[in-house]
Every structure is written in structure tokens, then in C-alpha cells.
């Protein structure tokens, strides 16, 4: 077998592979055996026609497509054995170069490979210190959020009351373009939280000040990037009628409130506990901010390239995460885009940008770990599985088995390695 290597860029390599005639013949014979039972030839019982007869009737290359499926994986593996300097990190893409009777079978495998990275300085990175103290304003804002979540929604009965931000309204609306109602722009008895940003820009703002029973025309313009071309950038009028206003009534901030929302009997005890918990959360948040700054810095100072195959995989992971998060809220990504006028293409592009940054940082961290000799001990893996078992509420052995069956054990080890590397970088950073 002949193998020719071509370096396409820093990470991408193309292997042009010429398969030995006897190896491809074995693949053709295997394809014949796999397919003969499906082929009818006059004069022979189904499944009993000799290969030469079938090739004479249907053409010499009748079994070539399936033979390729059998021959390519094995030939690719043998090509990697012949080129040990090619450190593959992703699945290859195959292209047929030559597939003709009487000529050698040649195909090209293009694959991403491990890259040599020139690292910049990664120890002693200067970081501006962030104050970890929880302020009274932060505590009060948190308490207001808790009060809002536990607030009761009451129907506003004052006939002079008007819609305010934070209200929940029951309404009818009909969207029209050039005086004609457009598809998807009409609803009756629709519930909307004012200030949620659920509708196109300006819709909720123009409803502020409306009374129950009032009808109002909202002059709006759809975003230029709206997914429906006929509405993108178009001026429209929404005819709106308010049927009901509901407003949150916040509970007084006293001992009774503390008893209702916590295990504490007094507001002061509840506040003291919140200060401690918020302090832990803020410290963790600041630590993550430091780590993000370090990761960005060491990545920018390297010459790392994000391999296409890894970016594609991580983009898919980010998109699946986005879809899952919307499904937990009871609607789909597409429904959200419909309401907000967003484009799926923009979401995918954002996911790809995130994926490129994530992949670059991961590769740089692995390079630093290798240079520093950072490794993951079995005891550290055991601790990580214990942590995961606590999250999933499963016995540790079950968790180990689950990740092993999914082929994710190495991924878990890599994550622990990256965490250790980042902790080392933070320990060596200059904060002040």
C-alpha cells in the first residue's frame, strides 16, 4: 500500500492512500457475499448467481461502492501505522480519488492532528483584585428577588390603574402589515409579563400606561434580522386590547417573611445566613472570573489553532445544550426565535464562536499540563466520581459503569487534568 502525506495547514493533514489490488479484491468479494442474496439474474435462483455473471450483467463495478465501505477503514488504519508521526485527534473525511476497473483504488483521508504549540508566559499573570465583600446593596437586591419570587399575583381592581413594568397582563393582539393581518401575529387571551422581552423591541414598552378595557395601536418595526423575510425590517401595527392586569404584592421584609422562606425565626438571623452564603457564591464567582481571564490570556499568547473537527463537535454540544435549556422552560429554540425575531443562523454562529474559543483554551491547557508534568492520580479520579455520584444521586459504582459504557472515562480524566492545570495557574498568578 502506498501512502502520500500532505500537510495542508498547522493541524490538517491529507493522506492519499493507494490500496493494494489484492486487498481491494478481498473487499469486492466481501461485498459480493453481502449482496448476492438480493440480486436477481435470469437463469439463476435468487442469491445463487456467480459473481462473474452478476458483473457481466450489471457491470464490472457493481460491487465497488460497498467494497469501498469495507476497504477504506482498514486501509486508513494501516496508513496511520505507516505514518506514526501523524497524531490524529479527530475523525477523518474521505474523498475518492480513483475508483475504476483495472486501476488501483485510491482515496484521500483528511484529518486533524495534534499540533505543536508555542506557549507564552503562563506563570505570574497579573490580575486586578476584585473585592469579595458582599455589600448591603447586593444583600437587599437578593432579598428583593426572593420577595418577588414569593409574591402573590393579584388582579388589579382599580379602574384607573395602568400597566406597569413587572405586571402580568391578559390581552388580545393582532399584528398587521400594510393593513393586512400577517400569519402568527394574532392571539386572544394571551398572557404576557411586561418587561420580559418576550416580544419584538418596543411592544411591551408601548403597553405601559394602558388601562383595562383600553385598545391601543402599537407602531413597531420588526428587526432587520427577523427570520421571516417578509417581515424583516418591516413597519407594522399591533392592535392590542387589555382584559386584565395582575400585579405582584411583595410581603413585608420582617420576621414572618424570614419564617416563610427559610428555617430561621428572625429576619436578622436570615440575613446573617444569606451574607455567609452570598459570600461563598461571590468568592466562587470571582475565582471563576480570575480563571477566565487567565485562560484568555494564555490562549492569546500562544499560536494555537482550533481544529475544524473539534470545533464542529463542540458547536453541536453547545447547540444541544441551548435546545435542552429551552425545552426545560417548556418551549423550543425555534419558538423563542419566532417570538423574539431572532435567526437560527445567528445562534449557530455564536455557538461556533464559543466552540472555537473553548477548543483553543482546552488545547493550550493540555499543552501546559504536559510541559509542567501535571497528571491525574487514581485517587483524584475516585474523588471526581464521588462528586458526580452525589450530583446524579447514584452509587459511585453505577456512575463509573455509566461513564465507562459511554466511553467518557478519558473525558472525565481530561477535565480533572484541566482543572488541576487551571488551579496551578491561579496559584501562580499575581493578584493585586
Number of C-alpha atoms within 10 A of each C-alpha: 13 12 20 12 16 12 11 12 10 16 21 20 20 20 23 22 23 20 22 14 14 10 14 21 15 14 21 24 15 16 20 21 13 13 13 17 13 9 14 14 15 8 8 12 11 13 14 14 17 12 16 11 13 18 14 11 12 12 12 16 14 16 23 22 12 16 21 18 13 17 20 22 12 12 20 21 10 14 23 15 11 13 13 9 10 20 15 17 15 16 13 18 12 17 12 14 13 13 15 12 11 8 9 15 22 20 21 22 19 21 23 25 19 16 20 12 15 11 17 13 10 18 15 13 17 14 15 9 11 13 10 16 13 18 13 10 9 13 16 12 12 14 15 15 12 14 19 16 11 16 14 14 15 13 14 17 11 10 9 9 13 16 24 20 15 15 21 22 24 17 20 18 20 19 22 17 15 10 9 11 15 15 9 10 13 16 13 13 14 13 15 18 17 20 16 12 15 17 16 17 15 14 19 20 15 15 22 15 12 19 20 21 13 12 17 17 16 19 14 18 17 19 17 14 14 21 17 14 10 11 18 15 15 15 14 21 19 20 16 23 23 21 18 18 26 19 18 18 13 15 15 10 12 12 15 15 18 19 14 11 12 14 10 17 15 15 17 13 15 18 16 12 14 16 18 12 13 19 16 15 14 16 17 13 13 16 16 12 13 20 19 13 16 21 22 14 17 20 23 15 14 17 14 21 20 20 22 16 18 19 21 14 14 19 22 16 14 18 17 11 12 15 15 15 14 15 12 9 8 8 13 16 17 14 12 15 16 19 15 18 22 21 16 15 10 11 16 15 12 15 20 20 13 15 22 21 16 19 20 22 24 18 20 24 22 17 19 20 18 13 10 11 9 15 16 14 11 10 9 14 17 13 12 17 21 18 13 16 17 13 9 11 10 12 13 19 11 12 18 18 12 13 15 12 10 8 11 13 16 11 11 15 18 16 15 18 22 23 14 17 22 20 14 15 22 22 13 14 18 14 14 8
